[in-house]
Amino acid sequence: MVSADSGNVKRRKITKLDNRTKWILLIGVLASVGIMLFGLVIYTATGSTDTKAVQLGDILPGILRGSPVALISLGIIVLIATPFLRVVTVIFTMAEKRDTLFVIVGLTVATILLMSFLFAVFK
Amino acid sequence: MSLLDILVFAGIFLFSLFAGAFGALMGLGGGLIIVPVLIVLFHIDKNIAVAASIVAVIATSCAGASVYCSKGQVNIKLGILLETGTVVGAIIGALITVFILPPAGLMIIFICVLLYAAAYMYLRPERVIPPGRAKGRLCHNYRDEKSGKRVKYEVTNVKGGILAGFFAGNLSGMLGVGGGLVQVPVMNGWMKVPIKAAIASSNFMIGVTAVASAYIYYTNDWFNPVLTAIVATGVFIGARGGSTVSSQIDAKKLRSVFILVILAMAALFVVRLMGLY
């Protein structure tokens, strides 16, 4: 009954694209804020005084050492990753709908974002 | 943490709550309040403030857009198309602010943006879009919550919109503010998108725009984890509340308050630039 929504102009329910986007954004931001809050609690409890976020490669070792700053850094990274995953979600949903134009548009945005990450790493 | 630290963080948290609600209700992003308050009132370094603000923009966008998507108000195709312009602008903006822009330069550009925001909100050149035939690839429709009717519309002037997106992204990357201030009037005025859909779509886009600068700030060590966590949490709660009540609240009634808030932010920077505080 719920077919691929090519005729979505008439549909009352929200589309697959809206629904997936909503969930990916919501899960991403909730996870991120949750991790940050947890990190804040530990930061306060342990009386840590670090003021710099931990770089990507040091996050996991930092968390294993019990560093609250590493945990908050993970939250920041999860938040930065969320809109990127949202772009990937749009690409996949458009591919399912065989909407080539918007697959290309989505890939363009994703590629530019990846370039910004490269710019950041090799500054 | 000392008692003073806790009071300072509580103050920043309250400002962030307000900034989040403001950003979601106006579709502008909370950065317009976060950056001036952090720099001037809390004496936080320009770079640290911009980085905390860009994370606030991402949180506003995720929290707000997830609500707007569930209401079907976001034109996702239009959003992702305009993002091709905003992300390029945001990378260049971030590189400018990292390598070139001094704090005074940031404050002067920021004051101009705030004055423009106040003038825009005062004049509110909102275009009422007559119902169209809506046949093109970017056409969209949503249910208006007040009238209960479905609003269909066609999108025009896409090339101009992408170019404006580049400019919006540039401002976002330089100042850490998101770019909705440019996106909303461009979508509504040039591209003939109804204002509700323009605000929802702008809210959806600013997250991706912000991400294009965020990691550049990150590897430059601009993130203070505690400050960022407090600002992000406050803004998230504020934005979620703001976009949930947006259909019940008549934003027009709040307009004069918001204009005063924005002018106060400009005044903060003027006071700082003159060395008075």
Interface residues (C-beta under 8 A of the other chain):
Chain A: V9 R12 I14 T15 L17 D18 N19 T21 K22 W23 L25 L26 G28 V29 S32 V33 M36 L37 G39 L40 Y43 T44 G47 D50 T51 K52 A53 Q55 P68 V69 I72 S73 G75 I76 I77 L79 I80 T82 P83 F84 R86 V87 V90 L101 F102 V105 G106 T108 V109 I112 L113 M115 S116 F117 F119 A120 V121 K123
Chain B: M1 V55 I58 A59 S61 C62 A63 A65 S66 V67 C69 S70 K71 G72 V74 I76 K77 I80 L81 E83 T84 V87 V88 A90 I91 A94 L95 V98 A134 R137 C139 N141 R143 K152 F204 G207 V208 A210 V211 A212 S213 A214 Y215 I216 Y218 T219 N220 D221 F223 N224 P225 V226 T228 A229 I230 A232 T233 F236
